[in-house]
Amino acid sequence: MGEISRQELMTNRFTTFFKKEFDLNIDGLSLNREYLEFLSTGTDTIPGAKDLLSTLKKSGHKLYVVTNGIDFVQERRLRNTGFNSFFDDIFISQKIGYQKPDARFFKNVFNELSEFNPDDTLIVGDSLTSDIQGGHNANIDSIWYNPKLSPIDKKITPTYQVNNLQDILQIVG
């Protein structure tokens, strides 16, 4: 199977879906723009996240966002949460040119950080396949945030696992 470009995806995903499912001819590109605009307004936050970020920041930890997605969507979503002041920088796959879990994504991030030390770095995430696998691919420790206590995929093993965000404080000290 061939790969589809980002532009083809943006242009065709809604057109193809509505034609196939409902036999409707729609302007997929316009609908995609509306969808991304709507997506960028999302502000779902995890209970306890603000307190955790505040505590980590006050303790002198450097905090970064590493995320897959479209730059304006992810930047706006972070800004809408009010959490952006806790982070030293945000790294988005669209700007980098690679997505997590690709080690090249992390290599680009690490090259941007003047004081990067892999032994003092943790990736915290809720996705085994992008966050935790990405940490493994980049040779950094990982914390899998697993509030639903989902079973671990034996192929992808986090360094640590928590089901409550506050438990991260015990790990980082």
N, C-alpha and C positions, 0 to 999 in steps of 0.2 A: 504494500500500500504506500502511495506517495504521501508526502506531507503537504499540508495546506498552509499557505502564507497567512499572516495575521490579517492582511488586507482582504484576502478572499474570505476569511472567517467573518470579518466585520461586515462584508458586503452580502454574503450569501446565507449566513446561518438562519436568519429569520425568514428570508425569502423562501428558502428550501423547505423549512419546517411548515410554514403556513400553506404552501402549495401542496405538500405531501399530505398533511393532516386534515386540511379544511378545503382544499382546492381553491384557495384564494391567492390572487396576485397582489402582493403588497410591495411597498418600497422598503426593502430590507435595510438599506443603509440608513434611512431616516429613522426607522424603528430601532436600529442599533444605537443611534445617537441618543434617542430618548431613553433607552434602556441604561446606557452608561451614565447618563445624567441622573437618572433615578438611583442607580447603584451607588453613585458617589455621595448621595445624601445619607447613606446608612450610618448609624452610630451605635450599633450593638456593642455593648461593653460587658465584660465579665465582672460580676460582683467581686469586690476586693481588689480589682486591678489598680485603681487609682492609689489606694493605700500602699500596695506593694511597690508600685513605681516610685511613690514619694519616699518611702523608706529606703529603697535601694539608692535613689539619687542622693538623699541626705547622707548616706553612708559612703559616698564618694565613688560609687560604681558608674562606669561609662555605660550608657544604654543606647542601643541602636535598633532601628526597625529594619528587618530584612524581609521583603515580601515579594511575592509574585503578583503581577497585575499591570494595569495601565496606570501610568504615572499620575495623571490628573485625578483619577478616581481614588487611588490610594492616598494621595496627599490630602484631598478634600475630606475623605473619611477620617483620617487621623486628626485633622484640624477640627472637625465637627465634634470629636470626642472630648476635646480640650486637653488631651494627653500629650500633645506635641511638645510642650515645654519640658517634659521629662527626658526627651530623647536628644542625643547629641547629633544624630543624623538619621536619615532614612534612605535606604537603598532599595530600589524598585527594579524588578527584572526588565521591564520595558526599557529603562534607561541604560541598564548594564548590558543588555543584549543576550543574556542567558537567564534561565529560570532555575530556582531551587528544584531539585537537589543537585544540579550540575556543579561540580567542583569549581568550574570556571566562574560561576556566579560569585562564590565565596572568595576566590582568589582576587577578583576585581574589588570586592569589598575590603579585603585585608590590605590590598595595595593602597587604598585610600586612607587607611588608619595609620597615623604616624607612630603610635605606641602599641601596635598589635603584638600580643603574645598569645599563641595558641593554648599555652598551659593555663592562662588566666581567663579563658574565654568559654562561655557557655551559650548554646543556642537553646532558647525556650520556645516550644511550639506545640500546637495541637494536632499536627499532621505527621504521622509516621513517614509517609512517602515523600514529603517535601522537606519538612523541618528536620526531622530526626535522621532520615537518610542523608540529607544535605550536610548535617553536622558530621556524620560518619565519613562522607566523601571528602570533607574538608579537614578531617583529622582534629575535630574539636568535640569536647564533651557536649552532651545534650540532656535536656530535661523535657520529657514528654508530659504535657498537661493533659490529663486523661480523667476529666470529671465524671464521665459515664462508666468508668472502670471497664472499658472495652478490652477484649483480650489482645495480647501482644502478638503481632505477626512475628513468627520465629525468624524470619529473614531480616527483620529490622529491629534491632535492640537498642533502646535508649540507655544512656549512662545512668540516668535517674528517671523516676516516674513519680508524679504527684497528682492527686485528685483535688487538691485545694491549693490555691495560689500562695497562701501564706506559708505553706510548707517549703516553698522555694527559699525563704529566708534561712531556714535551717541548713540548707545545702550550701548557699553562698557565704554564710557566716556573717 
